[in-house]
Amino acid sequence: MGDSLLTHWYFHLPNLVMAALVYTLIGRYVLELFFAKKQDATILVVFRQITDPVVRLVRIVTPKIVPNGLVIVLAIVWLMALRMFLYLTVIASGVKPFLGTEG
């Protein structure tokens, strides 16, 4: 297992970063719902600082009519699509990285 992680770092590292961003965006979305009236909550500020670059990138390609709350959801969808694209690209190149319990 550790051998696969080191051997296929070009797959695992970006996949891990994108997965962390997806879960952080989900956390931000939920926290935005809980702290709707208290926008200066420390945990919400931290989640915004981590996820704002991704949200800004998605906002660039998203029409202005789409509300900001939905841009966060679209960022999650785009990151999941990128993870799937990465996986399919690695598989198409003939490499089969170890993803879980096999055999």
C-alpha positions in Angstrom: 0.0 0.0 0.0 2.7 2.5 0.9 4.6 1.5 -2.2 1.6 2.5 -4.4 1.3 5.8 -2.7 4.9 6.7 -3.4 4.9 5.2 -6.8 1.7 7.0 -8.0 2.2 10.3 -6.1 1.2 12.2 -9.3 -2.3 10.8 -8.8 -2.6 10.6 -5.1 -1.3 14.1 -4.2 -3.7 16.1 -6.4 -6.5 13.7 -5.6 -6.0 14.3 -1.9 -5.8 18.1 -2.3 -9.0 18.1 -4.3 -10.8 15.8 -1.9 -9.8 18.1 1.0 -11.0 21.1 -0.9 -14.4 19.4 -1.6 -14.9 18.6 2.0 -13.8 22.1 3.1 -16.3 23.6 0.6 -19.0 21.4 2.0 -18.1 22.6 5.5 -18.1 26.2 4.4 -21.6 25.8 2.9 -23.0 24.2 6.1 -21.3 26.9 8.3 -22.7 29.6 6.1 -26.2 28.2 6.9 -25.5 28.0 10.6 -23.8 31.4 10.9 -26.0 33.4 8.5 -26.5 36.2 11.1 -23.0 36.1 12.5 -20.7 36.6 9.5 -17.6 37.2 11.7 -17.5 33.8 13.3 -13.9 32.7 13.5 -14.4 29.2 12.0 -16.4 30.7 9.1 -13.6 33.2 8.4 -11.0 30.4 8.3 -13.1 28.3 6.0 -13.6 31.3 3.7 -9.9 32.0 3.6 -9.2 28.4 2.6 -11.9 28.1 0.0 -12.1 31.7 -1.5 -9.5 31.0 -4.2 -11.5 28.1 -5.5 -14.8 30.0 -5.3 -13.2 33.0 -7.1 -12.0 30.7 -10.0 -15.5 29.2 -10.3 -17.1 32.6 -10.2 -15.0 33.7 -13.2 -16.6 31.0 -15.4 -20.1 31.2 -13.9 -22.7 33.7 -15.2 -23.3 36.7 -12.9 -27.0 35.7 -12.5 -26.0 32.7 -10.4 -26.1 33.5 -6.6 -22.9 33.2 -4.5 -24.4 30.3 -2.5 -24.8 28.3 -5.6 -21.3 29.1 -6.8 -20.0 27.1 -3.8 -22.1 24.1 -4.8 -20.8 24.5 -8.4 -17.2 24.6 -7.1 -17.9 21.2 -5.4 -19.3 19.8 -8.6 -16.3 21.0 -10.6 -13.8 19.6 -8.2 -15.6 16.2 -8.2 -15.5 16.3 -12.0 -11.8 17.1 -12.0 -11.1 14.2 -9.6 -13.0 11.9 -11.9 -11.1 13.3 -14.9 -7.8 12.8 -13.1 -8.7 9.2 -12.3 -9.9 8.3 -15.8 -6.8 10.0 -17.3 -4.5 7.9 -15.1 -6.4 4.7 -15.9 -6.4 5.5 -19.6 -2.6 5.9 -19.5 -2.4 2.3 -18.4 -1.6 2.9 -14.7 -3.8 1.3 -12.0 -3.2 3.1 -8.7 -4.1 1.2 -5.5 -7.3 2.9 -4.2 -8.5 0.6 -1.5 -8.7 -3.0 -0.5 -8.2 -5.2 -3.6 -8.3 -8.9 -3.7 
